[in-house]
Amino acid sequence: MATTLAEHVSLDKVDGHYVSRYLPQRMGNAAPIAYGGYAISLAIHAACKTAPAGFHLYSAMGNYLQPVSTEIKLICMPVQLRLTRNFVTYRVAVEQEHPSTGQRRLCMELLADFHKDEPSLLTHSAHPTRTYSHWKDCKTFESIVEDDWVKTGKISEGELKALTTLFGLKRDLFENRACPEGIAAQNLMGLVKKAQTSQDGLLPTEKSSADWIRVKHPLPTEGEQVASLAWIMDGMISFLPLSHNHLFFDDAGACSSLDFALRFFSPRPTIDEWHLRELINHRAGHGRTYSESRLWDEQGNLIASMTQQSILRVPAKAAKI
């Protein structure tokens, strides 16, 4: 079993395509369905392994087509669509092969765009929507759970178990310090539905959650850096609107990502250093949500952005009323 993020995104080349070295694991889902960040990160890593030297990933866009099983490795098949002096583009199909029948099912398609470094005519960067505490002044999410909720008896053993089951994987792979100004730190990512937050008086589109993150273990290559960043950026986006509106997974009939657009604004991210991540929800309606995760380095430079549309389905019983 993989124990580092570099291992989780690792690939072996087999007959002209790439196969994940380890089985994907679940996070944010009690069913045997893999965390969506695996398909994105492995597809990106496959594209990075294929791209010529000197090109850096700046855009990765795609669609989740089917859930990924936690019992089968992923197959990534990059196909070159464009190669010019400054740009190269790949389409990457992510599949799983049934071990008994050999039949393949398409789980995701992703477009990955690479760009050669060019000089900057302008240089500036957007800022987070509000001021957040520095990572040195923030507690780990695990410390918040233990000190503020478990020791005080504010959550039950069952709630603690649910939190550990849903989000335990990230604890082993990267350090996470929750900003106290964000909603997720104040209601345990929505688990404590009745918790009052400092943003309750704001409109849903004005609310935010934020944390500081860095990978625990070394990431030697640029491909591993961007793949791991994609793995992390996918987290929380689909259920963020629930967390920001006093709801949790059990309040929705379905809550999962449909598509994504990941953009890099720095050609060589270093996710093993501290970065600030802010998450906001822009729209909800018609059974879908649209949310964004943005990432800054400690110097305040916007490094990456991921937007997603997600399904947010009314529970079956409620839908019949």
N, C-alpha and C positions, 0 to 999 in steps of 0.2 A: 504493500500500500504506500502511496506517495505521502511524504511527510513535509516537504517544502513546496513553496509555490512554483519554483523552477521545475520540480518533478511533476507537479500537476499539469503544467503546460508543455511537458516534454513530448517529443515526437521521434519516431523511427521511420526512416525511408524504406519503403517496400514497393518494388516494381513500379517506380515512377510516381508513387503517391506517398502520403504520410499517414502513419497510424499512431494514435496516442499510446504512450508507453504504459499508462496506468488507466484503470477504470475511473470514470467520473464519479463524483460523489454528490449527494444532495445537500441543499441548504435553502432554507425558507420554504420547504415543502416536506410534509410528512410522508408523501407517497414515494415509491421508488423511481422518482424522476430526477434527473441530474440538474444541478444548478445551471442556469442558462449561460453563465459566464464561461463555462467550459467550451461550448461550441464556438463562441466568439473568439476566445483567446487562442484556441488550437488552430482555428482557421487563419487568424492573423499570423501566428507563429509559422504556419506552413507557407504563407505568402512571403514572409520575411526570409525564410530559408531559400526561397526561389528567386527573390529579387537580386539584381546585379549589385555589386559593391558600389557604395557611394549614394545609393537611393534610400530615403527615409520615409516611413509610413506617415501620411498626413490625414488619411480619411479611410474609414471602414464602415460600410453601410450594408444592411442586409435584413433578412426576414427569418423569424423562427417559423418553420413549416410543420414540424412535429416534435413532440416531447422526446428528450434524449433519455434512454434507459441507463440506469446505473450498473447494469449487468453486462454491457457490451462496450468494447472500445470504439473510438470514433475514427473514421477514415476521412482524411482531408485531401481533396483533389484540386490543386490550383491549375488554372488555365490562363495563359497570357492573352490579354485582349489588346494591349497597347504597349509599344516601346518606342520612345523618342529620345532625343538627347537629354531632356529634362524630366520626363515622366514615364512611369511604367504602371500598368493596371492589370490586376488579376481578378478573375472570378474564381471563388473557392466554393466547391460543393462539400458539405459535411454530411456524411452518411454513416449508418450503422448496418452491419451485416448480421443477419440472423444466424446463430452458430449451427443450427440444424439444417435449415433449408438453403443457406447461402444467399438468400434473397436480401437485396439491399433496400433500405428506406432512406429517403432524403430528409434530413432533419433541418438543414439551414443552407441558404445560399448567401454569400457575402462578396461584395466588391471591395477590393483593397487598392488604394492609390498611393503611389510613392513619388517623391519629388527630390531632385538634387538640391543641395543648399544653394541659395542665391543671396546676394547682398540685399539689405533692407532699405527701402526708400523712407518708410515710416516705422516707428517702434512705439507702441503703447499697449496697454492692457486694461481690461475691465476689472472691477473690484467685486468682492462679495456684496450681497445685498445689505448686510449689516456687519457690525464689528463683532468678531469672535475672540474668545480667550486664546492666548498662545498655548501650544501643546504642553509647555512646561507647567502651565497652570490648570491643566485639564486632567481629570481622572480617567483611568481606563474604564471601558464599559463594564468589565467584570467587577471592578471596585465599586462602581455606582450600584450595580445590582446587589452586591453583597452588603455594602455599608448602608445604603439608603433604603433598601427594600427587604432584603432577607433578614438582617439582624433586627430590624424594627417590626418585623412581622406583617409588613404591608402587602406581601404577595405570598401565595400558598406554595406548598411543595409542588403541586400540580402545575402551577404557572411557571415556576422555576424550571421544572423539567421540560415544559413546552418551549421555553426560551432557549434552553441548552440544546434541545433536539433540533430546533429550527436554525440556530445560528452558531452552534458550537464549532463548526469547521473553520470559520474565519479566525477564531481565537488562536488556533494552532499555526496559522500561516502569516498573519501580519499583526502588528501592534495597532491598537485602535484606541484613541483618546477622544471621548465625546465632549463636544463643546457644550457647556451648561446653558448657553443661550438658545440652543436648538431644541426643537420639540422632541426628537427621538431620545435625547438624554433625560427628558422630563417625564416621559410616559413609557419608557422602555420599548421604543419603536412601535407603540400602539398597544402593547400587551395590556397595560393598565388603562383601560378605556375611560375610567372616571377621573383620572388624574387631571388636575387643573394645570395648565401651562401658561407661561408668560406671554404667549401669542394668541390666546383664546379670543381676544377682542379684534383680531385682524381678519381680513378676508382670506379665504383659502389660498388664493394666488399670491398673497403677501407673506405667507408662512414659510418657514425654512427649518431644516435640520442641518447639522454640520459636525464633522469630526476631523481629527488629524490621523493620518495613516502612514505607515511605512511597512515594507515587507521585512520579515524577521531574518530571512536567510539570503545569502548572496545571489545575485542575478548577473552572471558573467557577460552575457551578450546583449546587444541592443534588441534583438528579436525577443529574448526572454523578458526584457524590461517592458516593451510595449504590449506583449501578450499578457503579462501579469497585470499591467495597468488596466487593460481591457477587462480582465477577470474581476478586478476590484470595482471598476466603474459601473458594472452591471448591477451591483448589489443595491438593494433597497428601492430601486426606481419603481418597480411595478406596484408595490404595496404602499408606497409613500403617501398617496392620497388617503388611504385608510388611516395610517398613523397620524396624519395631520387633522383628522376629523373624528377623533374619539372612536375609531373602529379598528377591528383586527381581522385576521384571515377568516375567522368563523362567521363574519358578517357578510361575506361575499360568496356568491355561487361559484365564481371563478375569478382569479386574479393572477395574470401572468403576462409577460411581455409578448408583443406581436412583431415589432420591428425595432430597429435601432439605427442611430447615426452617431458614430464616434469620430471626433476630429481632434488631431494633435496639432498644437501650435508651437511646440518645441521639438526639434528633430531627434533629440537624444534624451528622453526623460530618464530620471533616476529615481524609481519608485522605492528604492531601498533607503531613501532619505525622506524626512518628514514632509508631507503635503497636506494642505487643507482641502477638504471636500465639502461642498455645499450642495444640498438637494432642495429643489423647489418643484411645485406642481402648477402647471400653467392652465390646464383645462380638464374638465370632467363632464361627460355627457354622452348620451346615446350608447351606453354600455362600454365606453372607452375612456381612458385617461391619457394625458400627455404631460410628461415630467422630464426634468433635466437634472443631471449631475455635473458639476463643474469642479475643476481641480487646480489649485495654485501651489507653487513652491513657496518656500519660506521668504523669498525676496518679493513676493507679491505678483509674480508673473503667472498669468493664466496659461496652464500647461495643456489642458485637454477639456473636452466637453462631450457628454453623451446624452442624447435625447432619445426617448422611447415613447411609442404609443403602446398601451397595454389594454387588455380586456379587463373590465370590472363589471361582472355580471351580477344581476339581482339574484338572490337565492331562490331556488325553485318554488318553495312554499310562498314566499312573498310575492313572486311574479304572478301567481294565480289569483291573488286577492284583487 
